[in-house]
Amino acid sequence: AFSRSFGYTAAEVRGKPTSMLYADEEEWKRQGNIRYNAGAEPDISPYLIQCRHKDGHVFWSENIGAPLRDPEDRLLGFLVAGRDITERLQAESA
């Protein structure tokens, strides 16, 4: 699903910053500060953000994320799932 959405293989993105997947680095930073840092209050509500495919085209993604914790409740990282809603947004505005 990731490769279909973004055009990258796992090997192409492994070890690289997730900012490469987003159209607007400032919005990526803003959402990261709100949702994906150790000191943030968990916010698992969906949000819209523009993403960038490997070929350069930009699409709207509805994302939702959650912290991943070990059995001792230590933060391991974050899991984010998104879906391309570009067509839905275009239909709604038509």
N, C-alpha and C positions, 0 to 999 in steps of 0.2 A: 504494500500500500504506500509506503514511504517513497519508493522509487517511482511509482506511478504519479504521485503528487508532485514530486520535486525533480525527477529526472536523474538523480544521483544514485549510485550504488552505495552500499554501506562502506566499502573501502574508500570511496572518494570523500566521505564526510568524517570518517573516524579520526578523532583527534583535532578536528577543526572547530572553530567557534560557531555556535548556532546562528550567530548574526548573519552568516552567509545565506541563510534561508529566508531572510526577511527583506522587504523592499525599502523600509525606512529604519535605519539603524537607531535613530533617536526614539522612535516608538518601541522598538525592540528593547532598548535600555529602560524606557519608562515602564513597560510591562514587567520586565525583569525585576526592577526595583519594587514594584507593587506586589508581585506574586512569587517570584522565584529567588528569594534570598533567605538566609537562615533566620533573620530577625523579623521577617514579614509575618503578619497574621495570615493564616491560610485563607486564600480566596479561591474557591473552586468554581466560581461562576463563569459561564462562557464569555468570551470576548472576541471581537473581530479584529483582525490584523491583516495587512497586506503582506503576502509572501512572494518570493521570487523563485521561479523554476530555473533549472540549470540553463535552459535556452534563453533566459532573460525575460520571459513574459511574467507579468505580475498577476496574481489572483488573490481574491479575498478568502481568508480562512477563518472559520469559527473554531476557536481553540478552547480547550479546557485542560487544566493541569492540576496535579496534586503532588504533595511531598511524598517521598519514599523514605520510610524509616525502618531501622532494624528492630529486633525484638526488645532492645533496651530503649527504644524511642529516640535513637540518635538519627539525625538527618543524614541520609545517604545521597540524596539528590532529588530531582523532580521528574515526573513523567508527564508529558504533554501529548495530547491527541488532538488532531485537527481534521477538518473536512473542508473541501473547496465548496464555497457557497456562491461563487461568482455568478453562475447562471440563475440561481434563485434571486439574487439581488438585482440582476438585470431585468428579470421578469417582473419583479415587484415595482421597479421604477418605470416600466413601460406602460 
